[in-house]
């Protein structure tokens, strides 16, 4: 039998491995508390555009329009403030409850820069393929090339924090803890479903969007277990969001891109392929790319071609 993933080994290295009925509400609480940082970002936006002293005399519609980020700096700060709490809260949980080091969440790998850079490149290429399918079919229309490179690079810092935070929570903590206690199939499946559920309040959500969120969770879960690290999947996640919003100018999980983009693509084809208002993640093109990625990882694992041999064949079949 092949050896288990280092992520699972590290999940067992602490004083205790919490059960699902503790893990699930704690994950939700971490997301909720961390998102409160975004409230601070909203007040920052209001202070800049309206002035807090003018709020009592401002129409609700005007307040609502000014809460959301409107510039590259505001978008980056909002992403950072909304997700930075995940790192702190997980560190506290590991230190006080599980009694294991923070680096056991998938940060042990010594080839950090190489793996993260590879993940960024892979995530970018995957989204180019996902957007390229409907584009080459004539279902995306190029409405300009703003080439807002400086602004897009500023926002990239926010996506780096956001993508890594979500991977840390779902693939660095939830996935290995659930896998260590209940087995890899349940750990992979449940962490992917919970990842999709965390996006259930996003605007313009549709059935394909939910499916694609689950597929993305499955892909990154299998990839993280194979690597025994979250560096690559963190890079994939960050690059995917950045390419979608700030390179191609497409909505990111239902949210309009902010901070400028290199191109401005507008969907002109069927929503089931392009994703419509939700963005590319709500379309079949993304489904095809993710299914292909999952199939490749499973094929690699089954044949034992992973250099770390992280997936026991018995656990995956």
VENSUL-V29930 format. One line per field, one symbol per residue. ss: DSSP state (A for helix, B for strand, O for the rest). phi: phi as a letter, one per 30 degrees, with the letter a starting at -180 (. if undefined). psi: psi as a letter, one per 20 degrees, with the letter a starting at -180 (. if undefined). Layout:
ss->???
phi->???
psi->???
//
This chain:
ss->OOOOOAAAAAAOOOOOOOOAAAAAAAAAAAAAAAAAAAAAAAAAAAAAAOOAAAAAAOOAAAAAAAAOOOOAAAAAAAAAAAAAAAAAAAAAAAAAAAOOOAAAAOOOOOOAAAAAAAAAAAAAAAAAAAAAAAAAOOOBBBOOOOOOAAAAAAAAAAAAAAAAAAAAAAAAAAAAAAAAAAOAAAAAAAAAAAAAAOOOOOOOOOAAAAAAAAAAAAAAAAAAAAAOOOAAAAAAAAAAAAAAAAAOOOOBOOBOOOOOOOOOBBBOOOAAAAOAAAOAAAOAAAAAAAAAAAAAAAAAAAOOOOOOOOOOAAAAO
phi->.dddedddeddddddacddddcddddddddddddddddddddddddddccjddceeccdedddddcddebbdddddddddddbddedddddddddccdhbdddddjcdedcddddddddedddddddedddddddddicbcdckbdhddddddddeedddddddddddddcdceedddddcbjdedddddddddddddcdcddidbddddeddddddddddddddddiacdddddedddedddddcccicechicddbjjbdbbcbdbbdddcdjiddjedcbdddeddddddddddddddddidddchdcedddcd
psi->pqqrqhggghhiiahqoqrhiggghgghhggghhihhhhhhghggghghhphiighjpqhhgghhihqqirgghgghggghhihhggghhggggghgilqqhijjjjhpilggggggggggggghghgghhhghghijjppokrnhlmggghhghhhghgggghghhgghhhfgghghhhhiqgghggghhgghgghijijqqkprghggghgggghgghghgghghkqjgghhgggghggggggjgikqqolippqqiqrgrnpppjaphighichhrhijrhghggghggggggghggghikiphilhophhhh.
//
